Amino acid sequence: MRILLLSDIHANLEGMAACLAAVQGYDFIANLGDIVGYGGSPNEVTERSRQTGALFVRGNHDKACTGITGVEEFNPIAGLAALWTKQTLTPENLEWLRALPQGPIPLQGNGNQPAAAPQAEQNPGPPQAEQNPTTPAAEPKSSEPKLKVQCVHGSPLDEDEYIIVMRDAYEPLMSTDAAITFFGHTHIQGGFCTHGEEWETLRPMYRTKKDMESCDLAVMPGAKYLINPGSAGQPRDGDWRAACALYDSEQDRVTFYRVPYEVEKAQKAIITAKLPERLATRLNEGR
């Protein structure tokens, strides 16, 4: 089974579309939350997520943008964007986002959907097929991952917790019995691993910050991993390119991707919405 992992799209339609077009041959999409917030295309990204995703967990911005939580814990720019998003979302999209489930969610079979989600396509297929609404989606494979795998937004212990450095990863890795936990929230591609007495921080290495590139990680038997596919909509690891990852459960491999996208269009959507300019300029920096 091959699962495309998307996280922290943050209403960046262009970043999301670039990831969907770049990675082919997956069985379904697991979305790790923060579908909206910050960006200027919340309805478009929500609708695309509903059409293409199979497994979802909610993020902190999904909660704030739908009124589950307030914006008191957000910085002023993030809070303003969340309030604008809540006003801009259609009632149907707002209710769908509000119904997203809290992680951890086990990664098994063909994924699962929040109760309020309409029937989603399980496999968008190659880019030309997913853009053609008359093309039926292929049936997903029924095999499940050989390893125990789960999906969260922040941490398996707390959906809003940030796992940025190894000391943040220690307790989540020690407390879980999952071999792999896919998480988001930090907007930093990579992760952490423990194997016996060894502890390792994982960071993909790329040659440039210009072209589409990928980096493979072989999953070691007996190891436990926290793996972040990175942010498809607002990377914060110094690389402006949209980030995502592909998990191949048969090959025991995670492939990280960085994908160039039409950043100017994403910035224009933010400016047109009269959101703070900093939300647009930071997209150039990957910060």
GURO-107120 format. One record per residue: x, y, z of N, C-alpha, C in turn. Coordinates in steps of 0.2 Angstrom, whole numbers, padded with zeros to 4 digits, always signed. Layout:
% residues N
XYZXYZXYZ;...
% end
This chain:
% residues 287
+0004-0006+0000+0000+0000+0000+0004+0006+0000;+0002+0011-0004+0006+0017-0005+0002+0023-0003;+0004+0027+0002+0000+0032+0005+0003+0039+0004;+0000+0043+0001+0002+0050+0000+0000+0054+0007;+0005+0057+0010+0004+0061+0016+0005+0068+0015;-0001+0072+0016-0001+0079+0016-0002+0082+0023;+0001+0087+0024+0000+0091+0031+0001+0098+0030;-0003+0102+0034-0002+0109+0035-0002+0113+0028;-0008+0111+0024-0009+0114+0018-0010+0122+0019;-0014+0123+0024-0015+0130+0026-0018+0135+0020;-0023+0132+0017-0027+0136+0012-0022+0138+0006;-0017+0134+0005-0013+0136-0001-0014+0131-0007;-0019+0133-0011-0021+0129-0016-0015+0127-0021;-0011+0131-0022-0006+0130-0027-0001+0125-0024;+0001+0126-0018+0006+0121-0015+0003+0114-0015;-0004+0113-0013-0007+0107-0013-0008+0104-0020;-0009+0108-0025-0010+0105-0032-0003+0103-0034;+0002+0106-0033+0009+0104-0035+0010+0097-0032;+0009+0096-0026+0010+0090-0023+0006+0084-0026;+0000+0085-0027-0005+0080-0030-0002+0079-0037;+0000+0083-0041+0003+0082-0048+0009+0079-0048;+0013+0080-0043+0020+0077-0043+0021+0070-0041;+0017+0068-0036+0017+0061-0034+0012+0057-0037;+0014+0051-0040+0009+0047-0043+0009+0040-0041;+0004+0036-0042+0004+0029-0040+0003+0028-0033;-0001+0032-0029-0003+0031-0023-0010+0028-0022;-0011+0024-0017-0018+0021-0016-0023+0026-0012;-0021+0030-0008-0025+0035-0005-0021+0040-0001;-0024+0046+0001-0021+0051+0004-0023+0051+0011;-0018+0052+0015-0019+0054+0023-0017+0061+0024;-0022+0065+0027-0021+0072+0028-0020+0073+0035;-0015+0076+0037-0013+0077+0044-0015+0083+0047;-0020+0087+0044-0023+0093+0047-0020+0099+0046;-0023+0104+0048-0022+0111+0046-0023+0112+0039;-0029+0110+0037-0031+0111+0030-0032+0119+0028;-0034+0123+0033-0035+0130+0032-0031+0134+0037;-0032+0141+0036-0028+0145+0041-0022+0148+0037;-0021+0154+0038-0015+0158+0035-0017+0160+0027;-0018+0155+0023-0019+0156+0016-0025+0159+0013;-0025+0160+0007-0031+0164+0004-0036+0160+0000;-0035+0153+0000-0040+0149-0003-0043+0144+0001;-0046+0145+0006-0049+0140+0011-0054+0136+0008;-0059+0139+0004-0064+0135+0002-0062+0130-0004;-0057+0133-0008-0055+0128-0013-0050+0123-0011;-0046+0124-0006-0042+0119-0003-0047+0114+0001;-0052+0116+0005-0056+0111+0008-0060+0107+0003;-0062+0110-0002-0066+0106-0007-0061+0101-0010;-0055+0103-0012-0050+0098-0015-0048+0092-0010;-0048+0094-0004-0047+0089+0001-0052+0084+0002;-0058+0087+0002-0064+0082+0002-0064+0077-0004;-0062+0080-0010-0063+0076-0016-0057+0070-0016;-0052+0072-0013-0046+0067-0014-0044+0064-0008;-0045+0066-0002-0043+0063+0004-0047+0057+0006;-0044+0052+0010-0047+0046+0013-0047+0046+0020;-0041+0048+0023-0040+0048+0030-0038+0055+0032;-0041+0058+0038-0040+0065+0040-0039+0065+0048;-0035+0069+0050-0035+0071+0057-0036+0079+0057;-0038+0082+0063-0039+0089+0063-0033+0092+0065;-0032+0098+0063-0026+0102+0066-0029+0108+0070;-0024+0112+0074-0026+0117+0078-0030+0123+0074;-0027+0124+0068-0031+0129+0064-0037+0127+0062;-0038+0121+0060-0045+0118+0058-0050+0120+0064;-0048+0119+0070-0052+0120+0076-0053+0127+0077;-0048+0131+0076-0049+0138+0077-0054+0142+0072;-0053+0139+0066-0056+0142+0060-0063+0140+0060;-0065+0135+0064-0072+0133+0064-0076+0134+0070;-0072+0137+0075-0075+0139+0081-0075+0134+0087;-0072+0128+0086-0071+0123+0091-0067+0126+0097;-0061+0130+0095-0057+0134+0100-0057+0141+0098;-0055+0145+0102-0054+0152+0101-0047+0154+0098;-0046+0160+0097-0039+0162+0094-0035+0165+0099;-0036+0164+0106-0033+0168+0111-0025+0165+0111;-0024+0159+0109-0017+0156+0109-0013+0158+0103;-0016+0161+0098-0013+0162+0092-0010+0169+0092;-0004+0170+0088-0002+0177+0088-0007+0181+0084;-0006+0188+0084-0011+0192+0080-0012+0191+0073;-0007+0189+0069-0008+0188+0062-0011+0181+0061;-0010+0176+0065-0013+0170+0064-0020+0170+0066;-0022+0174+0072-0028+0175+0074-0033+0179+0069;-0030+0184+0066-0034+0187+0061-0035+0183+0055;-0031+0179+0053-0032+0174+0047-0037+0169+0049;-0037+0167+0055-0042+0162+0057-0049+0165+0057;-0050+0171+0060-0056+0174+0060-0059+0175+0053;-0054+0178+0048-0056+0179+0041-0058+0172+0038;-0055+0167+0039-0056+0160+0037-0063+0158+0039;-0065+0159+0045-0071+0157+0048-0077+0161+0044;-0076+0167+0043-0081+0171+0039-0081+0169+0032;-0076+0167+0029-0076+0165+0022-0078+0158+0020;-0077+0154+0024-0079+0147+0023-0086+0146+0022;-0088+0142+0017-0095+0141+0016-0098+0137+0022;-0104+0137+0023-0107+0133+0029-0106+0126+0028;-0106+0123+0022-0105+0116+0021-0097+0114+0023;-0093+0118+0020-0086+0117+0021-0084+0118+0029;-0087+0123+0032-0086+0124+0039-0088+0118+0043;-0094+0116+0042-0096+0110+0046-0092+0104+0044;-0090+0103+0038-0085+0097+0036-0079+0097+0040;-0076+0103+0040-0069+0104+0044-0071+0103+0052;-0076+0106+0054-0078+0105+0061-0078+0098+0063;-0080+0093+0059-0081+0086+0060-0075+0082+0059;-0069+0085+0058-0063+0081+0057-0061+0078+0064;-0059+0072+0064-0058+0068+0070-0051+0070+0073;-0051+0069+0079-0044+0070+0083-0040+0064+0082;-0034+0065+0081-0029+0060+0081-0027+0057+0088;-0024+0052+0089-0021+0047+0083-0027+0043+0080;-0026+0043+0073-0030+0038+0069-0026+0033+0066;-0028+0027+0067-0024+0021+0064-0024+0021+0057;-0018+0020+0054-0018+0020+0046-0019+0012+0044;-0025+0011+0042-0026+0004+0040-0031+0004+0034;-0030-0001+0030-0035-0002+0025-0035+0004+0020;-0041+0006+0018-0041+0012+0014-0043+0019+0017;-0041+0019+0024-0042+0025+0027-0049+0026+0030;-0050+0031+0034-0057+0032+0036-0059+0040+0035;-0065+0041+0037-0067+0048+0035-0071+0051+0042;-0071+0057+0043-0075+0060+0048-0082+0059+0047;-0086+0059+0052-0093+0057+0051-0097+0062+0046;-0095+0068+0046-0098+0073+0042-0096+0073+0035;-0091+0070+0033-0087+0070+0027-0092+0066+0022;-0092+0069+0016-0096+0066+0010-0091+0060+0008;-0094+0056+0004-0090+0050+0001-0084+0053-0003;-0078+0052-0001-0072+0055-0005-0069+0050-0010;-0066+0052-0015-0062+0048-0019-0057+0045-0016;-0056+0038-0016-0051+0035-0013-0044+0035-0016;-0044+0036-0022-0038+0037-0026-0038+0041-0032;-0035+0047-0032-0036+0052-0037-0032+0050-0043;-0028+0045-0043-0024+0043-0049-0019+0048-0051;-0017+0047-0057-0012+0052-0060-0016+0059-0061;-0012+0064-0062-0015+0071-0062-0020+0072-0067;-0019+0069-0073-0025+0071-0078-0031+0067-0076;-0031+0062-0072-0037+0058-0070-0040+0062-0065;-0037+0064-0060-0040+0068-0054-0043+0074-0056;-0040+0077-0061-0043+0084-0064-0049+0083-0068;-0051+0077-0070-0057+0075-0074-0062+0072-0070;-0067+0076-0068-0072+0073-0064-0076+0068-0066;-0076+0066-0073-0079+0061-0076-0076+0054-0076;-0069+0055-0074-0065+0049-0073-0066+0045-0066;-0069+0039-0066-0070+0036-0060-0063+0034-0056;-0064+0035-0049-0058+0034-0046-0057+0026-0045;-0050+0024-0045-0049+0017-0044-0050+0015-0037;-0052+0008-0036-0053+0005-0030-0047+0005-0026;-0046+0007-0020-0040+0006-0016-0038-0001-0014;-0032-0003-0013-0030-0009-0011-0033-0011-0004;-0034-0017-0003-0037-0018+0004-0032-0020+0009;-0026-0021+0007-0020-0023+0011-0019-0018+0016;-0017-0020+0022-0015-0015+0027-0008-0015+0029;-0005-0010+0031+0002-0009+0033+0004-0015+0037;+0010-0018+0036+0013-0023+0040+0015-0021+0047;+0017-0015+0048+0018-0012+0054+0012-0008+0057;+0012-0007+0063+0007-0003+0066+0009+0005+0065;+0004+0008+0062+0006+0015+0059+0000+0019+0061;+0001+0025+0064-0004+0030+0066-0003+0037+0063;-0008+0041+0063-0008+0048+0061-0010+0053+0066;-0007+0058+0067-0009+0063+0072-0007+0070+0069;-0009+0075+0072-0007+0082+0070-0001+0084+0073;-0001+0085+0080+0004+0087+0084+0008+0081+0087;+0005+0078+0091+0009+0072+0095+0004+0067+0096;+0006+0060+0097+0001+0055+0099-0002+0057+0106;+0002+0061+0110+0000+0062+0117-0004+0068+0118;-0004+0073+0113-0007+0079+0113-0008+0082+0106;-0014+0083+0103-0014+0085+0096-0012+0092+0095;-0011+0096+0100-0008+0103+0099-0001+0103+0101;+0003+0098+0103+0010+0098+0105+0014+0099+0099;+0020+0103+0100+0025+0103+0094+0030+0098+0096;+0032+0094+0091+0038+0090+0091+0043+0093+0086;+0048+0097+0089+0053+0101+0085+0060+0098+0086;+0062+0096+0092+0068+0093+0093+0068+0087+0097;+0074+0083+0098+0073+0076+0100+0070+0076+0107;+0071+0081+0111+0069+0081+0118+0061+0081+0118;+0058+0084+0113+0051+0084+0112+0048+0077+0110;+0053+0073+0106+0051+0067+0103+0052+0061+0108;+0055+0062+0113+0057+0056+0118+0051+0053+0121;+0047+0057+0124+0041+0054+0127+0036+0051+0122;+0034+0054+0117+0030+0051+0112+0033+0045+0109;+0039+0044+0108+0042+0038+0105+0042+0033+0110;+0043+0034+0117+0044+0029+0122+0037+0027+0124;+0032+0031+0123+0025+0029+0126+0021+0025+0120;+0022+0026+0114+0018+0023+0109+0021+0016+0107;+0016+0012+0105+0018+0005+0102+0017+0005+0095;+0016+0011+0092+0016+0011+0084+0023+0011+0082;+0024+0008+0076+0031+0008+0073+0032+0015+0070;+0027+0018+0067+0027+0024+0064+0022+0028+0066;+0023+0034+0068+0018+0040+0069+0019+0045+0064;+0015+0046+0059+0015+0052+0055+0012+0058+0058;+0016+0064+0058+0013+0070+0062+0015+0076+0058;+0012+0081+0059+0013+0088+0056+0014+0093+0061;+0011+0099+0060+0010+0104+0065+0017+0109+0065;+0023+0106+0064+0029+0110+0065+0031+0113+0058;+0028+0111+0053+0030+0113+0046+0037+0112+0044;+0040+0107+0048+0047+0105+0047+0047+0098+0044;+0050+0097+0038+0050+0090+0035+0056+0086+0039;+0054+0079+0040+0059+0075+0043+0056+0071+0049;+0060+0071+0054+0057+0067+0060+0062+0064+0065;+0060+0059+0068+0065+0056+0074+0064+0049+0074;+0069+0045+0076+0069+0038+0076+0073+0035+0082;+0070+0030+0085+0074+0026+0090+0074+0019+0089;+0080+0016+0090+0081+0009+0088+0086+0006+0093;+0084+0003+0098+0088+0000+0103+0090+0006+0107;+0097+0007+0108+0100+0012+0112+0101+0019+0107;+0100+0018+0101+0101+0024+0096+0095+0028+0096;+0096+0035+0095+0091+0040+0094+0094+0044+0089;+0090+0046+0084+0092+0049+0078+0087+0055+0076;+0089+0060+0074+0085+0066+0071+0086+0065+0063;+0080+0065+0060+0080+0063+0053+0079+0070+0049;+0083+0071+0044+0082+0077+0040+0084+0075+0033;+0079+0076+0028+0080+0074+0021+0086+0079+0018;+0090+0077+0014+0095+0081+0011+0094+0082+0004;+0094+0088+0001+0092+0089-0006+0098+0093-0009;+0099+0093-0015+0104+0096-0019+0103+0103-0020;+0097+0105-0021+0095+0112-0023+0089+0114-0019;+0087+0121-0020+0080+0123-0017+0076+0126-0023;+0077+0122-0029+0074+0125-0035+0070+0120-0039;+0072+0114-0039+0069+0109-0043+0065+0104-0039;+0061+0100-0042+0058+0094-0039+0063+0089-0037;+0063+0087-0030+0068+0082-0028+0064+0077-0023;+0067+0072-0022+0065+0067-0017+0071+0064-0013;+0069+0061-0008+0074+0058-0003+0071+0052+0000;+0074+0046+0000+0071+0040+0003+0074+0039+0010;+0069+0036+0014+0071+0034+0020+0069+0026+0021;+0073+0022+0022+0072+0015+0023+0070+0014+0031;+0064+0011+0032+0061+0010+0038+0065+0003+0041;+0068+0004+0047+0072-0002+0050+0067-0006+0054;+0068-0013+0053+0064-0017+0057+0065-0016+0065;+0060-0016+0069+0061-0015+0076+0062-0008+0078;+0063-0003+0074+0063+0004+0076+0057+0007+0076;+0056+0013+0080+0050+0017+0080+0052+0024+0078;+0047+0027+0074+0048+0033+0070+0043+0038+0072;+0044+0044+0072+0040+0050+0071+0042+0053+0065;+0037+0054+0060+0039+0056+0053+0034+0062+0051;+0037+0067+0049+0033+0073+0047+0034+0074+0039;+0029+0074+0035+0030+0075+0028+0032+0082+0026;+0031+0087+0031+0032+0094+0030+0026+0097+0028;+0026+0103+0027+0020+0107+0025+0019+0108+0018;+0013+0107+0015+0012+0108+0008+0010+0115+0007;+0009+0119+0012+0007+0126+0011+0011+0131+0014;+0015+0130+0019+0019+0135+0022+0025+0132+0026;+0030+0130+0022+0036+0127+0025+0039+0132+0029;+0042+0129+0034+0046+0133+0039+0053+0130+0040;+0056+0126+0036+0062+0123+0037+0067+0126+0032;+0066+0132+0029+0071+0136+0025+0071+0134+0018;+0066+0130+0016+0065+0128+0009+0058+0130+0007;+0057+0134+0002+0051+0137+0000+0046+0132-0003;+0049+0127-0006+0045+0122-0010+0040+0118-0006;+0034+0116-0009+0029+0112-0005+0032+0106-0003;+0030+0103+0002+0033+0097+0005+0027+0092+0006;+0029+0086+0005+0024+0080+0006+0029+0074+0006;+0025+0068+0007+0029+0062+0008+0025+0056+0006;+0028+0050+0004+0024+0044+0001+0027+0039+0006;+0022+0035+0009+0024+0029+0013+0022+0023+0009;+0027+0019+0008+0026+0012+0004+0027+0007+0009;+0021+0004+0011+0021-0001+0017+0024-0008+0014;+0024-0009+0008+0027-0015+0005+0034-0015+0005;+0037-0009+0003+0044-0008+0003+0047-0006+0009;+0043-0004+0014+0045-0002+0021+0050+0005+0019;+0047+0009+0016+0051+0015+0014+0046+0021+0014;+0049+0027+0016+0046+0033+0016+0050+0038+0011;+0047+0041+0006+0050+0045+0002+0048+0052+0003;+0052+0057+0005+0051+0064+0006+0051+0067-0001;+0047+0072-0002+0047+0076-0008+0047+0084-0007;+0051+0087-0011+0050+0095-0012+0048+0097-0019;+0043+0101-0019+0040+0102-0026+0039+0109-0027;+0042+0112-0032+0041+0119-0034+0034+0120-0035;+0031+0126-0034+0024+0128-0035+0023+0135-0037;+0017+0137-0039+0016+0144-0041+0015+0148-0035;+0021+0150-0032+0020+0154-0026+0017+0161-0027;+0018+0164-0033+0016+0170-0034+0008+0170-0034;+0005+0165-0036-0002+0164-0036-0005+0163-0029;-0001+0160-0025-0003+0159-0018-0003+0165-0014;+0003+0169-0016+0003+0176-0013-0002+0181-0015;-0004+0180-0021-0009+0185-0024-0016+0183-0020;-0017+0177-0019-0023+0175-0016-0024+0178-0009;-0018+0178-0005-0017+0181+0002-0018+0189+0001;-0015+0192-0003-0015+0199-0004-0023+0201-0006;-0025+0198-0011-0032+0199-0013-0037+0199-0007;-0036+0194-0003-0040+0193+0003-0039+0198+0008;-0034+0203+0007-0032+0208+0012-0030+0205+0019;-0027+0199+0019-0024+0196+0024-0017+0200+0025;-0014+0199+0031-0008+0202+0032-0002+0200+0027;+0001+0205+0025+0006+0204+0019+0012+0199+0021;+0013+0199+0028+0018+0194+0030+0017+0187+0028;+0010+0185+0028+0008+0179+0026+0010+0177+0019;+0010+0182+0015+0012+0181+0008+0020+0181+0007;+0023+0186+0010+0031+0186+0009+0034+0180+0012;+0032+0177+0017+0035+0172+0021+0036+0166+0016;+0031+0165+0011+0031+0159+0007+0037+0159+0003;+0040+0165+0001+0046+0165-0003+0052+0162+0001;+0052+0163+0008+0057+0161+0012+0057+0154+0015;+0052+0151+0015+0051+0145+0018+0052+0145+0026;+0050+0151+0029+0050+0152+0036+0044+0154+0039;
% end
